[in-house]
Amino acid sequence: MIRKLASGQYRLCSRKKDPDTGKRRNLGTFDTKEAAQKHEREVQYFKRH
């Protein structure tokens, strides 16, 4: 899940909430939406290989 921050950056967050904190895990912060989408694809590939 990609969220836009007030600073104008984009943050990749996990889809499920962390049971310990009740928040979504931060999977990286990026300057562009394209960079965040690229990393999200890398994460999805890593989860299945």
C-alpha distance matrix in Angstrom:
0.0 3.8 6.6 10.2 12.7 16.3 17.5 16.0 13.8 10.1 8.2 5.7 5.2 6.2 5.9 9.5 11.4 13.9 17.2 19.2 17.6 15.8 12.8 9.4 10.3 9.9 9.5 11.0 11.8 12.9 15.4 14.2 11.3 13.0 13.1 9.4 9.1 12.2 11.1 8.1 11.1 13.3 11.4 11.5 15.1 16.0 15.1 17.5 20.3
3.8 0.0 3.8 6.8 9.6 13.3 14.2 12.4 10.2 6.5 5.6 4.6 6.2 8.8 9.4 12.9 14.1 16.3 19.9 21.3 19.3 17.8 14.4 11.2 11.7 10.1 9.7 9.8 9.4 9.9 11.9 10.8 8.0 10.4 10.6 7.0 7.7 11.1 10.4 8.5 11.7 13.8 12.7 13.5 16.7 17.7 17.4 20.0 22.3
6.6 3.8 0.0 3.8 6.3 9.8 11.4 10.0 8.5 5.6 5.3 6.6 7.4 10.6 11.3 14.2 14.6 16.7 20.2 21.3 18.6 17.2 13.6 11.2 12.2 10.4 11.2 10.8 9.5 10.3 11.7 11.2 9.1 12.4 12.6 9.4 10.9 14.2 13.5 12.0 15.4 17.3 16.0 17.1 20.4 21.1 20.8 23.5 25.8
10.2 6.8 3.8 0.0 3.8 6.8 8.2 6.4 6.0 4.5 6.4 9.1 10.7 14.1 15.1 17.9 18.0 19.9 23.3 24.0 21.1 19.9 16.3 14.3 15.1 12.7 13.6 12.1 9.6 9.7 9.9 9.6 8.4 12.1 12.6 10.3 12.2 15.4 15.0 14.4 17.6 19.4 18.7 20.0 23.0 23.8 23.9 26.6 28.7
12.7 9.6 6.3 3.8 0.0 3.8 5.3 5.4 5.4 5.8 7.0 10.5 11.7 15.3 16.8 19.0 18.4 19.8 23.1 23.3 20.1 19.4 15.7 14.4 14.9 12.3 13.9 12.1 9.3 10.1 10.1 11.2 11.1 14.8 14.5 12.4 15.0 17.8 16.9 16.7 20.2 21.4 20.4 22.3 25.2 25.5 25.6 28.6 30.6
16.3 13.3 9.8 6.8 3.8 0.0 3.8 5.4 7.4 9.1 10.7 14.2 15.3 18.9 20.2 22.3 21.3 22.7 25.8 25.7 22.2 21.6 18.1 17.4 18.1 15.6 17.4 15.5 12.3 12.8 12.1 13.4 13.8 17.5 17.4 15.8 18.4 21.1 20.4 20.4 23.8 25.0 24.2 26.0 28.9 29.2 29.4 32.4 34.3
17.5 14.2 11.4 8.2 5.3 3.8 0.0 3.8 5.6 8.6 10.6 14.4 16.1 19.9 21.7 23.9 23.1 24.1 27.4 27.0 23.7 23.5 20.0 18.9 18.8 15.8 17.1 14.5 10.9 10.9 9.6 11.7 13.1 16.5 15.9 14.9 18.0 20.2 19.5 20.2 23.5 24.3 23.8 26.1 28.6 28.7 29.4 32.4 34.0
16.0 12.4 10.0 6.4 5.4 5.4 3.8 0.0 3.8 6.7 9.8 13.3 15.6 19.3 20.9 23.6 23.4 24.7 28.2 28.3 25.2 24.7 20.9 19.3 19.3 16.2 16.9 14.2 10.5 9.5 7.5 8.6 9.9 13.3 13.4 12.6 15.4 17.6 17.6 18.2 21.2 22.4 22.3 24.3 26.8 27.3 28.1 30.9 32.4
13.8 10.2 8.5 6.0 5.4 7.4 5.6 3.8 0.0 3.8 6.7 10.2 12.9 16.6 18.6 21.3 21.2 22.3 25.9 26.0 23.2 22.9 19.1 17.1 16.5 13.1 13.4 10.5 6.8 5.8 4.8 6.6 7.9 11.2 10.4 9.5 12.6 14.6 14.1 15.0 18.1 18.9 18.9 21.1 23.4 23.8 24.7 27.6 29.0
10.1 6.5 5.6 4.5 5.8 9.1 8.6 6.7 3.8 0.0 3.8 6.7 9.6 13.2 15.0 18.0 18.3 19.7 23.4 23.9 21.3 20.7 16.9 14.4 14.0 10.9 10.8 8.5 5.7 5.2 6.2 6.4 6.0 9.4 8.7 6.6 9.6 12.0 11.4 11.6 14.9 16.0 15.7 17.6 20.2 20.7 21.4 24.2 25.8
8.2 5.6 5.3 6.4 7.0 10.7 10.6 9.8 6.7 3.8 0.0 3.8 6.2 9.9 12.2 14.8 15.0 16.0 19.8 20.2 17.8 17.4 13.6 10.9 10.2 7.1 7.4 5.8 4.3 6.2 8.8 9.5 8.7 11.4 10.1 7.0 9.9 12.2 10.5 10.3 14.0 14.7 13.5 15.7 18.5 18.5 18.8 22.0 23.7
5.7 4.6 6.6 9.1 10.5 14.2 14.4 13.3 10.2 6.7 3.8 0.0 3.8 6.9 9.3 12.2 13.1 14.2 18.0 18.9 17.1 16.5 13.0 9.6 8.6 6.2 5.1 5.4 6.3 8.0 11.2 11.2 9.5 11.4 9.9 6.3 8.3 10.4 8.2 7.1 10.9 11.7 10.1 12.1 15.1 15.1 15.2 18.3 20.2
5.2 6.2 7.4 10.7 11.7 15.3 16.1 15.6 12.9 9.6 6.2 3.8 0.0 3.8 6.4 8.7 9.3 10.6 14.3 15.5 13.7 12.8 9.4 5.9 5.5 4.7 5.4 7.4 9.0 11.5 14.7 14.8 13.0 14.9 13.7 10.0 11.4 13.6 11.1 9.3 12.9 13.7 11.1 12.6 16.0 15.7 14.8 18.1 20.4
6.2 8.8 10.6 14.1 15.3 18.9 19.9 19.3 16.6 13.2 9.9 6.9 3.8 0.0 3.8 5.6 7.1 8.5 12.0 13.8 12.9 11.8 9.2 5.5 5.2 6.6 6.7 9.9 12.3 14.7 18.0 17.9 15.8 17.2 16.0 12.4 12.9 14.8 12.2 9.6 12.7 13.3 10.1 10.9 14.5 14.0 12.4 15.6 18.2
5.9 9.4 11.3 15.1 16.8 20.2 21.7 20.9 18.6 15.0 12.2 9.3 6.4 3.8 0.0 3.8 6.7 9.4 12.3 14.9 14.1 12.1 10.1 6.9 8.3 10.1 10.3 13.3 15.3 17.3 20.3 19.7 17.0 18.4 17.9 14.2 13.9 16.2 14.3 11.1 13.6 15.0 12.0 11.5 15.3 15.5 13.3 15.8 19.0
9.5 12.9 14.2 17.9 19.0 22.3 23.9 23.6 21.3 18.0 14.8 12.2 8.7 5.6 3.8 0.0 3.8 6.5 8.8 11.8 11.6 9.4 8.5 6.3 8.1 11.1 12.0 15.3 17.6 20.1 23.3 23.0 20.5 22.0 21.3 17.6 17.6 19.6 17.3 14.3 16.7 17.6 14.2 13.8 17.4 16.9 14.2 16.9 20.1
11.4 14.1 14.6 18.0 18.4 21.3 23.1 23.4 21.2 18.3 15.0 13.1 9.3 7.1 6.7 3.8 0.0 3.8 6.1 8.7 8.0 5.6 5.1 4.4 7.0 10.5 12.4 15.6 17.6 20.6 23.7 24.0 21.9 23.8 22.8 19.1 19.7 21.8 19.3 16.7 19.5 20.1 16.6 16.9 20.4 19.6 17.1 20.0 23.0
13.9 16.3 16.7 19.9 19.8 22.7 24.1 24.7 22.3 19.7 16.0 14.2 10.6 8.5 9.4 6.5 3.8 0.0 3.8 5.5 5.7 5.2 5.5 5.6 6.3 10.1 12.2 15.5 17.9 21.2 24.5 25.2 23.6 25.4 23.8 20.3 21.3 22.9 19.9 17.8 20.7 20.6 16.9 17.8 20.9 19.4 17.0 20.3 22.8
17.2 19.9 20.2 23.3 23.1 25.8 27.4 28.2 25.9 23.4 19.8 18.0 14.3 12.0 12.3 8.8 6.1 3.8 0.0 3.8 5.8 5.3 7.7 9.1 10.1 13.8 15.9 19.2 21.6 25.0 28.3 29.0 27.3 29.1 27.6 24.0 25.0 26.6 23.6 21.3 24.0 23.9 20.2 20.7 23.7 22.1 19.4 22.3 24.9
19.2 21.3 21.3 24.0 23.3 25.7 27.0 28.3 26.0 23.9 20.2 18.9 15.5 13.8 14.9 11.8 8.7 5.5 3.8 0.0 3.8 5.9 8.2 10.2 10.5 13.8 16.3 19.2 21.5 25.1 28.4 29.6 28.3 30.3 28.5 25.0 26.5 27.9 24.6 22.9 25.8 25.3 21.6 22.7 25.6 23.6 21.3 24.5 26.7
17.6 19.3 18.6 21.1 20.1 22.2 23.7 25.2 23.2 21.3 17.8 17.1 13.7 12.9 14.1 11.6 8.0 5.7 5.8 3.8 0.0 3.8 5.4 8.2 9.1 12.0 15.1 17.6 19.3 23.0 26.0 27.3 26.2 28.5 26.8 23.3 25.0 26.8 23.7 22.1 25.3 25.1 21.6 22.9 26.0 24.3 22.3 25.7 27.9
15.8 17.8 17.2 19.9 19.4 21.6 23.5 24.7 22.9 20.7 17.4 16.5 12.8 11.8 12.1 9.4 5.6 5.2 5.3 5.9 3.8 0.0 3.8 7.0 9.3 12.5 15.5 18.2 19.7 23.1 26.0 26.9 25.2 27.6 26.4 22.8 24.1 26.2 23.5 21.3 24.5 24.8 21.4 22.1 25.5 24.3 22.0 25.1 27.8
12.8 14.4 13.6 16.3 15.7 18.1 20.0 20.9 19.1 16.9 13.6 13.0 9.4 9.2 10.1 8.5 5.1 5.5 7.7 8.2 5.4 3.8 0.0 3.8 6.5 9.1 12.4 14.7 16.0 19.4 22.2 23.1 21.6 24.1 22.9 19.2 20.8 23.0 20.3 18.4 21.7 22.2 18.9 20.0 23.4 22.4 20.5 23.8 26.4
9.4 11.2 11.2 14.3 14.4 17.4 18.9 19.3 17.1 14.4 10.9 9.6 5.9 5.5 6.9 6.3 4.4 5.6 9.1 10.2 8.2 7.0 3.8 0.0 3.8 6.5 9.1 11.8 13.4 16.6 19.6 20.2 18.5 20.7 19.5 15.8 17.2 19.3 16.6 14.6 17.9 18.4 15.2 16.3 19.8 18.9 17.2 20.5 23.1
10.3 11.7 12.2 15.1 14.9 18.1 18.8 19.3 16.5 14.0 10.2 8.6 5.5 5.2 8.3 8.1 7.0 6.3 10.1 10.5 9.1 9.3 6.5 3.8 0.0 3.8 6.2 9.2 11.6 14.9 18.3 19.3 18.0 19.9 18.0 14.6 16.3 17.8 14.6 13.2 16.5 16.3 13.1 14.9 18.0 16.6 15.3 18.9 21.0
9.9 10.1 10.4 12.7 12.3 15.6 15.8 16.2 13.1 10.9 7.1 6.2 4.7 6.6 10.1 11.1 10.5 10.1 13.8 13.8 12.0 12.5 9.1 6.5 3.8 0.0 3.8 5.7 7.8 11.3 14.7 16.0 15.2 17.1 15.0 11.8 14.2 15.5 12.4 11.7 15.4 15.0 12.4 14.8 17.7 16.5 16.0 19.7 21.4
9.5 9.7 11.2 13.6 13.9 17.4 17.1 16.9 13.4 10.8 7.4 5.1 5.4 6.7 10.3 12.0 12.4 12.2 15.9 16.3 15.1 15.5 12.4 9.1 6.2 3.8 0.0 3.8 7.2 10.0 13.8 14.6 13.8 14.9 12.5 9.5 11.7 12.4 8.9 8.6 12.1 11.3 8.9 11.8 14.3 13.1 13.2 16.8 18.2
11.0 9.8 10.8 12.1 12.1 15.5 14.5 14.2 10.5 8.5 5.8 5.4 7.4 9.9 13.3 15.3 15.6 15.5 19.2 19.2 17.6 18.2 14.7 11.8 9.2 5.7 3.8 0.0 3.8 6.6 10.3 11.8 11.8 13.1 10.2 7.9 11.0 11.5 8.4 9.4 12.8 12.0 10.7 13.9 16.0 15.0 15.9 19.3 20.3
11.8 9.4 9.5 9.6 9.3 12.3 10.9 10.5 6.8 5.7 4.3 6.3 9.0 12.3 15.3 17.6 17.6 17.9 21.6 21.5 19.3 19.7 16.0 13.4 11.6 7.8 7.2 3.8 0.0 3.8 7.1 9.1 9.8 11.8 9.2 7.4 11.1 12.1 9.9 11.2 14.6 14.3 13.6 16.6 18.7 18.2 19.3 22.5 23.6
12.9 9.9 10.3 9.7 10.1 12.8 10.9 9.5 5.8 5.2 6.2 8.0 11.5 14.7 17.3 20.1 20.6 21.2 25.0 25.1 23.0 23.1 19.4 16.6 14.9 11.3 10.0 6.6 3.8 0.0 3.8 5.6 7.2 8.8 6.2 5.7 9.5 10.3 9.1 11.1 14.0 14.0 14.3 17.0 18.8 18.8 20.3 23.2 24.1
15.4 11.9 11.7 9.9 10.1 12.1 9.6 7.5 4.8 6.2 8.8 11.2 14.7 18.0 20.3 23.3 23.7 24.5 28.3 28.4 26.0 26.0 22.2 19.6 18.3 14.7 13.8 10.3 7.1 3.8 0.0 3.8 7.0 8.8 7.2 8.0 11.3 12.1 12.0 14.0 16.5 16.9 17.6 20.1 21.8 22.2 23.8 26.4 27.3
14.2 10.8 11.2 9.6 11.2 13.4 11.7 8.6 6.6 6.4 9.5 11.2 14.8 17.9 19.7 23.0 24.0 25.2 29.0 29.6 27.3 26.9 23.1 20.2 19.3 16.0 14.6 11.8 9.1 5.6 3.8 0.0 3.8 5.4 5.3 6.6 8.8 10.1 11.0 12.6 14.7 15.7 16.9 18.8 20.4 21.4 23.0 25.3 26.3
11.3 8.0 9.1 8.4 11.1 13.8 13.1 9.9 7.9 6.0 8.7 9.5 13.0 15.8 17.0 20.5 21.9 23.6 27.3 28.3 26.2 25.2 21.6 18.5 18.0 15.2 13.8 11.8 9.8 7.2 7.0 3.8 0.0 3.8 5.4 5.1 6.2 8.6 9.9 10.4 12.5 14.3 15.2 16.5 18.5 20.0 21.1 23.2 24.6
13.0 10.4 12.4 12.1 14.8 17.5 16.5 13.3 11.2 9.4 11.4 11.4 14.9 17.2 18.4 22.0 23.8 25.4 29.1 30.3 28.5 27.6 24.1 20.7 19.9 17.1 14.9 13.1 11.8 8.8 8.8 5.4 3.8 0.0 3.8 5.4 5.1 6.1 8.7 9.8 10.7 12.5 14.3 15.4 16.7 18.5 20.1 21.8 22.8
13.1 10.6 12.6 12.6 14.5 17.4 15.9 13.4 10.4 8.7 10.1 9.9 13.7 16.0 17.9 21.3 22.8 23.8 27.6 28.5 26.8 26.4 22.9 19.5 18.0 15.0 12.5 10.2 9.2 6.2 7.2 5.3 5.4 3.8 0.0 3.8 5.5 5.1 6.3 8.6 10.0 10.7 12.4 14.4 15.5 16.6 18.6 20.6 21.3
9.4 7.0 9.4 10.3 12.4 15.8 14.9 12.6 9.5 6.6 7.0 6.3 10.0 12.4 14.2 17.6 19.1 20.3 24.0 25.0 23.3 22.8 19.2 15.8 14.6 11.8 9.5 7.9 7.4 5.7 8.0 6.6 5.1 5.4 3.8 0.0 3.8 5.4 5.2 6.1 8.8 9.9 10.5 12.4 14.3 15.2 16.6 18.9 20.2
9.1 7.7 10.9 12.2 15.0 18.4 18.0 15.4 12.6 9.6 9.9 8.3 11.4 12.9 13.9 17.6 19.7 21.3 25.0 26.5 25.0 24.1 20.8 17.2 16.3 14.2 11.7 11.0 11.1 9.5 11.3 8.8 6.2 5.1 5.5 3.8 0.0 3.8 5.4 5.0 6.3 8.7 9.8 10.6 12.4 14.3 15.4 17.2 18.7
12.2 11.1 14.2 15.4 17.8 21.1 20.2 17.6 14.6 12.0 12.2 10.4 13.6 14.8 16.2 19.6 21.8 22.9 26.6 27.9 26.8 26.2 23.0 19.3 17.8 15.5 12.4 11.5 12.1 10.3 12.1 10.1 8.6 6.1 5.1 5.4 3.8 0.0 3.8 5.4 5.3 6.4 8.8 10.1 10.8 12.5 14.5 16.0 16.8
11.1 10.4 13.5 15.0 16.9 20.4 19.5 17.6 14.1 11.4 10.5 8.2 11.1 12.2 14.3 17.3 19.3 19.9 23.6 24.6 23.7 23.5 20.3 16.6 14.6 12.4 8.9 8.4 9.9 9.1 12.0 11.0 9.9 8.7 6.3 5.2 5.4 3.8 0.0 3.8 5.4 4.9 6.2 8.6 9.8 10.4 12.4 14.6 15.3
8.1 8.5 12.0 14.4 16.7 20.4 20.2 18.2 15.0 11.6 10.3 7.1 9.3 9.6 11.1 14.3 16.7 17.8 21.3 22.9 22.1 21.3 18.4 14.6 13.2 11.7 8.6 9.4 11.2 11.1 14.0 12.6 10.4 9.8 8.6 6.1 5.0 5.4 3.8 0.0 3.8 5.4 5.1 6.3 8.6 9.9 10.7 12.9 14.5
11.1 11.7 15.4 17.6 20.2 23.8 23.5 21.2 18.1 14.9 14.0 10.9 12.9 12.7 13.6 16.7 19.5 20.7 24.0 25.8 25.3 24.5 21.7 17.9 16.5 15.4 12.1 12.8 14.6 14.0 16.5 14.7 12.5 10.7 10.0 8.8 6.3 5.3 5.4 3.8 0.0 3.8 5.4 5.1 6.2 8.6 10.0 11.1 12.5
13.3 13.8 17.3 19.4 21.4 25.0 24.3 22.4 18.9 16.0 14.7 11.7 13.7 13.3 15.0 17.6 20.1 20.6 23.9 25.3 25.1 24.8 22.2 18.4 16.3 15.0 11.3 12.0 14.3 14.0 16.9 15.7 14.3 12.5 10.7 9.9 8.7 6.4 4.9 5.4 3.8 0.0 3.8 5.5 5.1 6.1 8.7 10.2 10.6
11.4 12.7 16.0 18.7 20.4 24.2 23.8 22.3 18.9 15.7 13.5 10.1 11.1 10.1 12.0 14.2 16.6 16.9 20.2 21.6 21.6 21.4 18.9 15.2 13.1 12.4 8.9 10.7 13.6 14.3 17.6 16.9 15.2 14.3 12.4 10.5 9.8 8.8 6.2 5.1 5.4 3.8 0.0 3.8 5.4 5.1 6.2 9.0 10.2
11.5 13.5 17.1 20.0 22.3 26.0 26.1 24.3 21.1 17.6 15.7 12.1 12.6 10.9 11.5 13.8 16.9 17.8 20.7 22.7 22.9 22.1 20.0 16.3 14.9 14.8 11.8 13.9 16.6 17.0 20.1 18.8 16.5 15.4 14.4 12.4 10.6 10.1 8.6 6.3 5.1 5.5 3.8 0.0 3.8 5.5 5.2 6.7 9.0
15.1 16.7 20.4 23.0 25.2 28.9 28.6 26.8 23.4 20.2 18.5 15.1 16.0 14.5 15.3 17.4 20.4 20.9 23.7 25.6 26.0 25.5 23.4 19.8 18.0 17.7 14.3 16.0 18.7 18.8 21.8 20.4 18.5 16.7 15.5 14.3 12.4 10.8 9.8 8.6 6.2 5.1 5.4 3.8 0.0 3.8 5.5 5.5 6.3
16.0 17.7 21.1 23.8 25.5 29.2 28.7 27.3 23.8 20.7 18.5 15.1 15.7 14.0 15.5 16.9 19.6 19.4 22.1 23.6 24.3 24.3 22.4 18.9 16.6 16.5 13.1 15.0 18.2 18.8 22.2 21.4 20.0 18.5 16.6 15.2 14.3 12.5 10.4 9.9 8.6 6.1 5.1 5.5 3.8 0.0 3.8 5.5 5.3
15.1 17.4 20.8 23.9 25.6 29.4 29.4 28.1 24.7 21.4 18.8 15.2 14.8 12.4 13.3 14.2 17.1 17.0 19.4 21.3 22.3 22.0 20.5 17.2 15.3 16.0 13.2 15.9 19.3 20.3 23.8 23.0 21.1 20.1 18.6 16.6 15.4 14.5 12.4 10.7 10.0 8.7 6.2 5.2 5.5 3.8 0.0 3.8 6.0
17.5 20.0 23.5 26.6 28.6 32.4 32.4 30.9 27.6 24.2 22.0 18.3 18.1 15.6 15.8 16.9 20.0 20.3 22.3 24.5 25.7 25.1 23.8 20.5 18.9 19.7 16.8 19.3 22.5 23.2 26.4 25.3 23.2 21.8 20.6 18.9 17.2 16.0 14.6 12.9 11.1 10.2 9.0 6.7 5.5 5.5 3.8 0.0 3.8
20.3 22.3 25.8 28.7 30.6 34.3 34.0 32.4 29.0 25.8 23.7 20.2 20.4 18.2 19.0 20.1 23.0 22.8 24.9 26.7 27.9 27.8 26.4 23.1 21.0 21.4 18.2 20.3 23.6 24.1 27.3 26.3 24.6 22.8 21.3 20.2 18.7 16.8 15.3 14.5 12.5 10.6 10.2 9.0 6.3 5.3 6.0 3.8 0.0
